Structure formats: structure tokens, C-alpha cells
Amino acid sequence: MDKITKVDIITRKTNFEELKTALAEIGVMGMTVTQVVGCGTQQGDIKYYRGVPMEVKLLPKIKIEIVVYEVPVEKVVETAIKVLRTGEIGDGKIFVYDVQQVIKVRTGATGREALINE
């Protein structure tokens, strides 16, 4: 089986459309997007509700999951960093994993064949 890699990107919601466009330009066709909450080194934020400060421990983010097998993983990561980096806390994280197996439930196809749309 040829190498298949999963890339998870967690970042601010405001960057999603620009990231999606940039990834499409390099050939990334499919992704799974989830709205998530969490905290990293910033450990939350102070928001004001009707003038009263409230500590928000978990911040809203977006998680983009991409399975890569044709576009080089390095290109996906470089593109994401180029779009997402502001230099501020909260830019996000990128996680890269090796995928051991992919199975298309409908057809039983495995490996790269499971990722091809037929």
C-alpha cells in the first residue's frame, strides 16, 4: 500500500474559508470539518457579558481533517502555515499521522482505491 497520511489542523474559525481555498488550489479535494472547543497555552480568555467579566476556559475552534495520498504532505502543511500564521497565540496546531489502513464501506475497497471516487 502506498503511504497515506492524515493531517489534522485546529485553528480559528475565521481562517477557514481562506484555508479551504488555498488547499483546493494545491489539489486537496476532500476534508472533514468539525466545530470544536478547547484550550492550549492560552488557557481561555476573559469575555464580557453585560459588563460582567466571565472567564471562558474553552475557546471555539475549527478542526479540519484531511487524508493525503496524492498531494505531498509537506505542501499541505506549508500551505496551512502560510494561511494561518499571524504570530499571535491561538494560530492553532497541525498534527500529522500515518494511516495504517483505509476501507471504503460501500465497496470494500482498501488502501488508495478506497479514497478514489468512482
C-alpha positions in Angstrom: 0.0 0.0 0.0 1.3 3.5 -0.9 1.7 5.9 2.0 -1.4 7.6 3.2 -1.2 10.4 5.8 -3.8 12.2 7.9 -3.4 15.9 8.7 -5.4 17.5 11.5 -5.5 21.3 11.6 -7.0 23.0 14.6 -7.3 26.8 14.2 -9.6 29.8 14.5 -12.9 29.7 12.6 -12.2 33.0 10.9 -9.4 31.4 8.8 -11.4 28.5 7.4 -12.6 29.9 4.0 -9.1 31.2 3.1 -7.6 27.8 4.2 -10.1 25.8 2.2 -9.4 27.9 -0.9 -5.6 27.6 -0.6 -5.9 23.8 0.0 -8.1 23.4 -3.1 -5.5 25.3 -5.2 -2.8 22.7 -4.3 -5.2 19.8 -5.1 -6.7 18.9 -1.8 -10.2 17.8 -2.7 -11.8 16.3 0.5 -11.8 17.2 4.1 -13.9 16.7 7.2 -14.6 19.9 9.3 -15.8 19.9 12.9 -16.5 22.8 15.2 -14.6 22.1 18.4 -13.8 23.9 21.7 -10.5 23.7 23.6 -7.6 25.5 25.1 -3.9 25.3 24.7 -1.2 27.5 26.2 -3.6 30.5 26.3 -5.8 28.7 28.9 -9.0 30.5 27.9 -10.0 34.1 27.7 -11.9 36.8 29.5 -15.2 37.8 27.8 -17.7 40.4 29.0 -21.4 39.6 29.2 -23.5 42.7 30.1 -20.4 44.3 31.6 -19.6 41.4 33.8 -16.2 39.7 33.2 -16.6 36.0 32.6 -13.7 33.6 32.2 -14.1 31.3 29.2 -11.9 28.3 29.7 -12.6 26.6 26.3 -12.4 28.6 23.1 -14.2 27.9 19.9 -12.0 26.5 17.2 -12.4 24.5 14.0 -10.8 21.2 13.2 -10.0 20.2 9.6 -9.2 16.6 8.9 -7.5 15.8 5.6 -6.4 12.4 4.3 -3.4 12.9 2.0 -2.2 10.4 -0.6 -1.5 12.4 -3.8 -0.5 15.9 -2.7 2.7 15.9 -0.7 2.1 16.2 3.0 4.8 18.9 3.3 2.9 21.1 0.7 -0.3 20.7 2.7 1.5 21.7 6.0 3.3 24.6 4.3 0.1 25.9 2.8 -1.8 25.7 6.1 1.0 27.6 7.9 1.2 30.3 5.2 -2.5 30.9 5.6 -2.9 30.5 9.4 0.2 32.1 10.9 -0.3 35.5 12.4 2.3 35.2 15.1 -0.3 35.5 17.8 -1.3 32.9 20.4 -4.2 30.9 19.1 -3.0 30.4 15.5 -3.5 26.7 16.0 -1.8 23.3 15.7 -1.2 20.9 12.9 -0.9 17.1 13.7 0.4 14.6 11.1 -0.3 10.9 11.4 0.5 7.8 9.3 -2.7 6.0 8.3 -2.4 2.2 8.6 -5.5 1.3 6.5 -8.4 2.8 4.7 -11.6 0.8 3.9 -14.5 2.1 1.8 -17.5 0.6 3.5 -19.8 0.6 0.4 -17.4 -1.4 -1.9 -14.9 -3.0 0.5 -12.0 -1.3 -1.4 -8.9 -0.8 0.6 -5.9 1.5 0.6 -5.7 4.2 -2.1 -8.6 2.5 -4.0 -10.8 3.3 -1.0 -10.0 7.0 -1.5 -10.8 7.2 -5.2 -14.2 8.5 -6.0 -15.8 6.1 -8.5 
